[in-house]
Amino acid sequence: MAVPPMQPARGVAAGSADLARPLRASLMLDVILGLLVAVTLPLAIVAVPNTISVVAALLPPDVSQVEMVRAHGLALPAMVLTVPLAALFLRQVRAVPVLVAGLALLALADAAGGYAGSASLVGVLRALHGVGAGLLLPASLVTVWERSAVLRALWAGMLAVSLTAAQALALWPLNEVRSWRVTLQPYPMLTGVALVLAAVYLVFWIRSGEGSASPEVMRGGRLPVAAGSAAAVATLALGTTFDWPPGLLVLVAVLSIIGLFLLASASGFGEGAGRAPAYTMLVVGVVVLPTAAQVTNVELGGLSGPGLSGLWPAFLVAGVLGLAAAVAVSRLGESTAPLCAAGGLAVLVAGLCAVRALLPTAEGLALLFPFALLTAGAAVALTAVLRPSGVGVALFALSLFLPGILSGFLLGTGVQLTMLRQAETPQAMVDAFVGALHLWALVGGGLVVATIVLGAALARRTVVVGAGAVEDEASQEGAAGNERSVSVPAPAPPVDSAPSPVGSAGDDRSAEEAEEEGPDGAVPETGPGRDPGAAGAPEPGTLPVVPPPTPSPEGALGDGADRP
């Protein structure tokens, strides 16, 4: 007897193939998006440093260096204004097209940078850089939030790596250049690669059917207020470029930081749900990039440091450690998030202590400790606070991040200018740079410690409030249970009454079950001795532009650049 072929097996194989196809498409989207995040975040953050003073000797003689520095510094204020406005815009549209638009603006600014010839055109192009970078940050954040926890960790880790390496990445293309326009297009090829990756991701995203879905609703938040605060900080930063005294500059920076922390405290996401991410992203913005920028400038060859070539091994190791730490934190349970966030900030404090204890140094390997601690601490803290957060909470925290960077540059520049004005000799200038770095590390460490204390107090208050809510709910349920347990026992039947049919032959119900029946034989939903949660029971209710970054110490010591 012949055995017929097993037709169902073909169906199973076909079903498996149909199931594997969308899985492969999803994996492909994740891989492309991961590469895109790894490229776009450094491109966005590298727009922050103002490096035109390093190539001041190459500027045309008829161009004002002061006006050029002020125009070149427009990128950061433009980013500060763009991020909260883009976050509001992303409530209505999908993030992927916005991501592509941001990269297109960067590519356009890079292409036009080779034709800039005046301070006004430089200002326009740098503002365009800032707008493009300001679109990239929130759009990439929302895009990874729609995918997986690992991509969220990659986003946070790459943001931390970009912060520590931004100043070095901005200075690297300026080594032995012959044109000052390189500052306007530092990495045009990398921008082109990112734009191609974004276009490929857009095509795959549309073909997968995800592009037809409506954007995720982002509830809560104070994004309009954050936009107003960003505008205020950016306006103050622009004003400080007009010869404000260092003391007033420091005062403005301190008031800006205090105002941003007050805004973070007033976040409208409930007890602790939005404040912890806002506090953490704000303090990381204030401390990490301004610190890394000062360390990079101090360790250039002009101050007997190892120079840029000696910095890259430390940056490479720090980047790997930061990404590994972020991914490791993403694998832990959400209950460990507060502890991990506090631990990451503590590591950040250790990095600031290493800056104060080990720098300056002529050994490139010694820089591994401060850079690795700064990067890993920021990556762990950002991943821990953003992982359990909704996308609206993350966008609000990001809207405070760029104003924090700008305020940090204002404060760090004010400290530097205060100490540099007292320097009259080259050695005194070297000592002023180093002294300003050490003082800044002390100020930054104190700010991070204060943030840790705020976070601990917030977590304790949240636990107390939550416990009180649980107790109130338990007491209400107990009172309701007591009300349900009160009942009047049915009167016993008379002794001489006729025998009840209950228990008679042919009826196997007990007398207790019959007593619970109503007149029509229905069993009531609740009553004495019956579980109220049984079937039928109702469910219970429910820098500048800002003063320019200090010129390269190498330039300050004899390459023709002006002293600050």
N, C-alpha and C positions, 0 to 999 in steps of 0.2 A: 504494500500500500504506500503510495507516494505521500510524502509530507509536504503540504502546501507551504509556500514561503511565508515568513512572519511579517505580514504587512504592517502591524502596529509598530514594529521596530523602526521602519522607515519614518513613520510619523514622529516617533520620539526623537530620532536623529534630526529630522527637519525642525522640530520644535526647539531642540538644543541649539541648532544653528541660528534660528531666529532670535533666540535669547542671547547668544554670544555676540551677535552683530551690534546691538545697542551698547553692550558692555565694552566692546572694543572701541566704539565711537566715543563713549564717555572717557575711557582711558586716554584716547588720543587727545581729547579736549583738555584733560588734566595736564598731560605732558606739555602741550603747546602753551597752556596758560602758565605753568611753572616756569618755562623758559622766558616767557614774556615778562613775568614779574621780576625774574632775576636780572633782566636787562633794563626795564623801564624805571624801576625805583632808583637805581643809581643815576640814571639820566635826569630824573626829576630833581633829586637832591643836589646834584652837582651844579645846578643852576643857581644855588644859593650864594656861594662865595663870590665876593667882589675882588677880582684879581687884576684889574686894569692897572693898578699902581705898580705891579711887578714889571710891567712892560712900558712904564711911563717914558723911558728914554727913547722908545720907538715911535712915540706919538708925533704927528706933524707939529712943527713949531708954531703954527697959527691956531692950534687947538688948545683950549684951556684945559689943563689937567684937572682942575677942581670940578669943572662942569662935566668932564668925561667920567670922573669917578662917581659923581652924583648920578649921571645918566646910567652908568653901568650897574649901579646899586638898585635900580628900579625893579629888578626881577623878584627879589624877596617880598617887598610890599605887594606886588601884583599877585604872587602866590598866596599871601595872607588873605587878600580879598577874594580870590577865586575859589578857594577850597569850600568855605561855607555856602557860597552861592551855588557852586556845582553840587553840593550835597542837597540843597533844596531842589535843584533841577532834577536830580536823580530820583526824586519821589515820583516824578511823572513819566520818565523815560527809562529805557533799559540802559545798562551801564556799558555794554560792549561798544556800541557806536560812539559813545562819549570818549571811551578809551582810545579808539582809533582817531577821533578828532583831535585829542590832545597830542598824540604823536605826530599827526599831520602839521599841527601848529609848530611843534619843535623843529620838524624837518624844514618847514618854510622859513623859520627864523634862522636856522643854520645856513640855508642856501643864500638868503639875503645878506648874511653877515659878511660875506666876502666883498660886498659893494658899499659897506658903510663908510662914510667919510666925514660925518659931523656928529657932534654930541647929541643933537636932537634925534637923528636917525638911530644912533646907538641906544638912546632911551626907548624908542619905539620897539626896537628889536629885542631888547632885554625885557621889556614889559611883555612882549609876545612870548618870550621864553617862560616868564613867570606864569602867564595864563595857561600855556600848554602844560607845564609841570603841575599847576594847580588843578587841572582837569584829570591828570594821570593819577594822582594820589587817591581821591575819593572813588574814581571809576574803577581802578584796580582793586580797591578794598571791597566794593560791592560785588565785583565779578568773582573774587575768590570766596566771598561769603555764600555765593550761590552754589559752590562746588563742594569742598570737603574741608575737614579740620586740618589736614596736613598742609593744604594750600594756604590756609589762614596762618599757620605757623611759619610757612615759608615767607609769606608777606611780612609778618612781624620781624622775622630774622633778617630779611634783606633790608628792611627799613633801618634796623640797628646797625648793620654792616655799612650801609650807605652813609649814615650819620658820622661814623668814625673815619671813613675814608674820603669824605666829600672834599675836604680841603686839599688833600694830596692828589685826588683825581683832577681837581681844577688846576693845580699847579703843574702836573706832569706834562701836559702838551706845551707848556711855555718854556721848556728847557731848550735854550739856544735857538729860539725862534727868530725870524727876521721880519715878522709882521705882527703888529698889535691886534689885528683882526682875528687872530687865533682864539682870543678870549671870547669871541662871539660864536665860535663854532668849534668847541673843543673836541667833540667826538661825532663828526657827521656820519661816518660809516656805521657806527653803532646805532645812531638814530635811524638810519635806513634799514638796518637789520631788524630793529624793533618794530618799525612800521610794516615790514613784510610779515613778521610773525603775527602782528595784530590783524593784518588783512587775512592771513590764512585762518587764524582763529575765528574771525568773523564769518568766513565762508562755512567752516565746519559747524559753527554755532547755529547758523541759519538752517543748514541742511539737516541738523539733528532735530529741528523742530522747536528748540528752546527759544528761538527768536520771536516766535509767535505768541509766547506767553506774556501776560501782563506783568509790569514791574511789581516787585514785592512792596507791600505797604509798609512804610516806616512810621511807626507810631511814636508819639512823645517827642521830647527834645525841645531845645531852645535854640534851634539853628538860626532863626532871624535875629535873636539877641546876640548870638555868637558872631553873626555877620556884622552887626553894628560895632561890637567890641573890636573885631578885626580891623574895621575901617578906622576906628579911633587910634589903635596902636600903629597902623601904617601911617596915618597922618602925623602922629608924633615923631615917628622915625624919619619921615621926610623933613620935618622941621629941624631935627637935630643936625642935619647936614649943613646948616647955615650958621656955623661957628658958635654953637652953644658951648658954654663952659663945661668942663668935665663934671663939676659938682652937680650942676643942673641935669646933665645927662644921666648921672647915676640916680638922681632923685626920680626922674621920669621913668627910668627902667624899673626901679623898685615899686613905684606906684602901679605900673603896668602889670607886673607880676602879681601883686596883691589883688588887683582888679580881676585878673584872669582866674585866680584861685577862688575868689568870691563867686564868680560866674560858674565855676565848676561845682562849688558847694550848692548852688541854687539849681542844679540840673534837675529837670522834672521827670525823672525816670523811677521814682520810688526810692525807698530807703536803701541806699548803697548800690542800687543796680546800675546807676549811671555815674555816680561820683567816683568810684574807684578807678574805672578806665579814664575818666577825665583828669583826675589828679595825676595818674601815672603818666599818661601821654604828655601832659603839660610839663611835668618836672623833667621827663626825658628830653623834651624839646629844649627847655631852658638850659640844661646842663651839658648834654652829650656833644652836640655839634660845636658849640662855642669852645668847649674844653679841647676837643680833638683838633680844632683849627689852631688854637694857641700852641698846643703841643707840636703840631706839624711845623709851624713857623719857627718855633724855638729850636727844633732839631734839624733845621736846614744847615747847609754847609757854612753859612756865614757866621754862625755861632759855635763853630767847631763841633757840630753834630754830625751824624752819619750821612746826612743828605737824603734826598728822595729815594735814591737807589738802596740805601740802607734801611728805609722804612718798610719796603714792600714785604719782606719776610714776616715782619710783625703783623702787618695788615692781613696777609694771607692766612696765618695761623688764627688770628682773631676772628676772621670771617668764618672759617670752618667751625671753630668752637661755638660761635654765635648761632649759626644755622643748626648745628647738632643739638645745642641746648634748647632751641625753640621747638624742634621736632620732638625731643624727649618730653618736654612739658606738655605738648599736645596729646601725648599718649597717656597721661595721667588722668585720674578722675577729676571731675569738676569740683569736687569737695576740697581738693588740694589747691585750688586756684588762689585763695587769699594768702596761704602760706608761701606758695611759689612766688607770688607778686612781691611780698615783703622780702623774701630771700633774694630775688633779682635786684631789688633796690639796695639791699645790703651789699651785694656784690658790686653794685655801681659805686657805693661809698668806698669800698675797698679799692676800686680803680682810681678814685680821686686821691685817696691816701697814697697810692703808688706813684701818682703823678707828683705829689708833693715830696715824697721821700726819695725817688729814684732819678728825677729829672732836674737839670739837664744831664745828658750822658752822650758820650761819643760812641758807645757800643749799641749797635742796632738791636742785638738780642735783648738788651735790657728793656727796650720799648715793648717787648712782647707782653709783659705783665700789665702795664696800664691799659694798652689797647685791648688785650684779651678780656680783662675784667670789665672794662667799659662796654664792650660789644656784647659779651655774654650776659652781663647784668641787665642791659637794656632789652636784649632779645627775650630773656626769661620773663621779665616784668611785663613787657608788652603782650607776649603770648598768653600769659596767665590771666591778665585782666580782660583781654579781648575775646578769648575763646568762649566763655559762657555768655557773652554779651550779644544782644541783637544788633542788626546792622544799623539801626537808627542810633543806638547808644555809641557804636563805634564811630559813626560819622560825626556825632557831636564832639567826641573826644578828639578826633582828627582836626576839627575846626578850631580847637584850642592849641593844637600842636604847633602850627606854623607861627601864630602870634607869640607862643612861648619861645621859639627859636629866635624871632626878631627881638624880643625883650632880652633874651640872654646875650645876644650880640651887643645890644645897647649897653647893658651892664658891664660886660667884659671890656668893651671899648672904652667906656668911661673910666674903669679902673686902670687900663693901660695908659690912657692919655694923662691921667693924674700923675702916674709915676714917671712917664717919659718926659713930662715938662720939667722935671727936676734934674734930668740928665744933661750934662754939659760935655762929656767926653764919650768916645766910643765904648770904653769899658763901662761907663756909667749907663749907657744905653743897654748894653748886654745885661747888666744887673737889673735894670728896670724891667726888661722883658721877662726875665726869670722871676723877679719878685712879683710882677703882675700875675704870672701863671700860678705861682704858689698861693697868692691871696685868692685868686679866682677858685682854685681847687678847694680852699677852705670854705668859701662862700657857697659853692655848689654842694659840697658835702653837707653843710648845715641845712641847706634847702631840702636835700633828699631825705635827711633824717627827720625833718619836720613833716615831710610827706608820709613817711612810714608811720609816725605817731598818729597823724590824721587818719590814715587807713586803718590802723589798729582800733582807734576810738570809734570809727565808723562801723567796723565789723562787730565790735562789742555792742554798740547801740542796736545794730540790726538783729543780733541774737536776742537781746533783751526784749525788743519790740516783738520779735517773732514768738518768743516764749510766752509773752503776755497775751498775744492773739490766740495761741494754742490753748492757754488756760481759760480764756473767755469762751472759746468754742466748746471746750470740754464741759465747762459749767453750764452752758446753755443746753448742751446735749443731755447732761445729767438732769437738769430741771425738766426737760421735755420727757425724759425717761420716767421720772417720778410721776409726772402727770399721767403718762400712759399706764403706769402700774396701779393707779387707784381704780378700784372697781368694787361694785356691790355684789356680793355672792348671791346667786339665785336661791330662793327659798326652797327648802327641802319639801318634797311631795308628801302629802298626808299618808299616814301608815295604812289607812283603810282605802286608799285610792285604788283604782283599777290598775292591773299590771300594765306597765308600759310595753309597747311593742318592741322597744329597743332591747336587744339581747335575745329576742325570740328566735325560733328556728328560722333559718334562711336569711338572717341579717347578721353579719359578722362585725358590725361597728360596735365600738365600746360605748358605754353610757356617757363618758366624758366628751367624746366626739359629737354625740347627739345633742348634748346640752349646749354645745357651742353653735349649733345651727340656729338660724333664724326661723321665723314662722314658716317661711316657704322652703325651708330645707337648705338655704344658702349659708355658706360658712363666712362669717365676717372677716374683713381683711386684718383687723387688729383687735386686740382684746387681751384679757389676762391670760398669761401663759403662752401667748403666741408671739413668735419673733416678728418685730415690726418691720424687719427688712425682708420678710418673705415675699413671695410673688404677689403682686397686686398692691404692695405697700408703696406709698409715694417715696421717692428718693429724697434724702435730705438736701437743702439748698446749698446752695453753691457759694645883616649888619649893614650893615648899612646898605640900604640907603640910609641910611644910618650912617654914622661915621664909617669911612671905609675900613675894611679889615686892615690891620697894620701891614704895611708893605713888608715884603720878604726881608728878613733880617740880613740876608746877603745883599739885597739892594740898599738897605739902610746903612751898610758899612762900606759902600763905595762903588756901587754899580751905576750911580747917577740918579737914582730915585730920590725924590724929596723926602725929607724927614717929616713925620706926622706933625 
